[in-house]
Amino acid sequence: MQDDIKKGHLSCVSLVKYYLQNIEDKSHLNVFLEVYKEEALKKAEEVDQKFRQGTYGKLAGLVVGLKDLLCYKDHRIQAGSKILEGFESQISGTAVERLIAEDAIIIGRQNCDEFGMGSSNENSPFGPTLNEIDNSRVPGGSSGASAVSVQADMCQVALGSDTGGSVRQPAAFCGIIGLKPTYSRISRHGLIAYASSFDTIGIFSKSIEDNALVLEVIAGKDEYDSTVSKKEVENYTGALNFDKKVKVAYLKETFESEGLNDNIKEKTLNTLNFLRAEGHQVEEITFPLIKYALPTYYILTTAEASSNLSRYDGVKYGYRSPNTEDLLSMYKKSRSEAFGSEVIRRIMLGTFVLSASYYDAYYTKAQKVRRLIKDKTQSILSDYDFIIMPTTPTTAFKIGERKNDPLEMYLADLFTVQASVSGIPAISVPNGTDPEGLPVGLQIMTNDFKESELFSFSKYILDNQ
């Protein structure tokens, strides 16, 4: 695209106009909460000028959408919640700042499940986002709108957040690429917190090259986040050639899972058979601990949510109930009127597992199990280069189908939580479609900070599909 701009076949202004037109034409999908039309066009003119002068940045001309959990200075942010109604961010998150510094063009903020809690994009006071392939189906969650923005050509790349699969699962449902990097690879400064020891900024794109380039720009140390890694950021785009034989593991328990759709199972096995035929070592292994990953994830994330969301109290910013008599009723009513049912459910679950009587039985035990899962996963990855499994047990389900059954909804994260609990990088890439034309996702995981290998191996698989 940059080559075309340099040759004069294309301009940033025409690109932005193209995406703005698509946003308008597909407004029924309910993707954007706000579109920065004038601002994006003005920025596009500036970047065109930089192209003429030869002073453009690495991401010049890249049009990017932001999930409504990423702070952008002097722009509204709500975390898909009524509790932050009218709130304007006073800072830009580090990832957002780094995009802008390299001349990316931010086109708007996107709908999401409230505070990133959900697997379908239905837990939003702004209504559900629709999957472009079939408008009666969900796009996945919680970054569902960000996935649809790339799927439906409303921007080239979108930033979401992945706590337990919130980038990978919608990427699978929408037939695009979704990366969750290693925990601590990207600064969380300016990302509204849900569960701080799990939250990761992730990247949606249609090509591995775009994904790798964006990670190269936004990753790395940051004085505003004490948990971010100081490890050097690799040249991901320069290492996309794949020319070696690797060892791949797949988990027996995953393929024996009752909830796994036969079509997805078949597509995943086909990919494993292709790798075997190409001379790679592909082996089935057992991982009995996998059944504890989902409960461990939900115990720990609800506990962290209960703590993180206590700051939304109607006092300092956001929504304040008009029906209050005293301080206590202001706290209670502001929170109960403005938080949605799923957020309330998770805050209450988290408060329960952190309560004095149950702290050791749930929270402490879940922390120990998390360590076991992480150690076992890393032990597997010391013997194998990659773990492959389906991204999701099913393809995109119908809107409303699981709304009243939280347990059924939570099972949508069945295969994505292992990487989140372990903190390792994982990517979802398209792996064909089912008989109804709905996309199937393939998930590839590797060891900490091996995003370079993850990108090159994913590109190799995609190039050979």
Beta strands, then each sheet from edge to edge (+ up, - down):
strand 1: 32-35
strand 2: 63-67
strand 3: 105-110
strand 4: 157-162
strand 5: 177-180
strand 6: 200-205
strand 7: 247-251
strand 8: 281-285
strand 9: 386-390
strand 10: 426-433
strand 11: 439-445
sheet 1: 1+ 3- 2- 4- 6+ 5- 10+ 11- 9+ 7+ 8+
end
